């Protein structure tokens, strides 16, 4: 019997989405689906989310999207983008009868226009307002398969983790979450200069350890300036993006969630640079930890670089708007120029 995983939490017996969830359960059970999280009470963590993905054959996100729900939906889309074999052939439907998913779709559409999402995300995160449409959408997607993300494994095979030299417990290691696909030279120059500036301030640079886009040049800038650079990646993404040269430390992890977790653990502050769905996923993970008062985020500042392009478009405006509705805006600071990033970090790190 196929298994579908439902998102969402039923808050109370007067929750307006309770009736919608009940209808979904009736339709799915009647059509022969087994259902995980039918009561809306299962805890998802970075440590177990890949296991939950492996267990399911399809995913349905209910109305009333929360910060955690948006994180999980974006994570699945990132999995499709990065050719995660555990998602192969597994469709995802977002039920948007209350409009609570509109901001996510708007953000992904914005990133598509900015060039950091190449895929048509609406073919991966299917959208409907009617419970009755979900069965036909799931069945059609299971028959036709998931669209091709149009990416190919061309990089090296993953090696082992390594640490070169003793760890400096007094060094501030700043994690830069950013795009691995941007080719615009202005963005790449900014990423390179940030890597150099971190090194010149005696700060380490933590990254997703990819060769391409901003991710690659941030590491290059730090290494060229004689700085420490560490990062984490997973085997199937390394085969897409390769590993940058000059890393002092590398932490190989089995999936993108434990990869994020070790990057967060190893860092003392975070910069959200222009990026795509993966960068949104990483920012959402930080915000979830902040909301949970996780010790992983204690006294660790988050700075969003809301870079303005030559047309006057601020890169992260839609994400900032969404986060102000989903969580507390005090969990992060926003700057719009490169030279503001490190002073803003240092103000909170002192």
Secondary structure, 3 states (H helix, E strand, C coil): CCEEEECCCCCCCCCCCHHHHHHHHHHHHHCCCEEECCCCCCCCCCCCHHHHHHHCCEEEECCCCCHHHHHHHHHHHHHHHCCCHHHCCCEEEEECCCCCCHHHHHHHHHHHHHCCCCCCHHHCEEEECCHHHHHHHHHHHHHHCCCCCCCCCCCCCCCCCEECCCCCCCCCEEEEECCCCCCCHHHHHHHHHHHHHHHHCCCEEEECCCCCHHHHHHHHHHHHCCCCEEEEEEHHHHHHHCCCCCCCEEEEECCHHHHHHHHHHHCCEEEECCCCHHHHHHHHHHHHHHHCCCHHHCCCEEEEECCECCCCCECCHHHHHHHHHHCCHHHCEEECCCCHHHHHHHHHHC
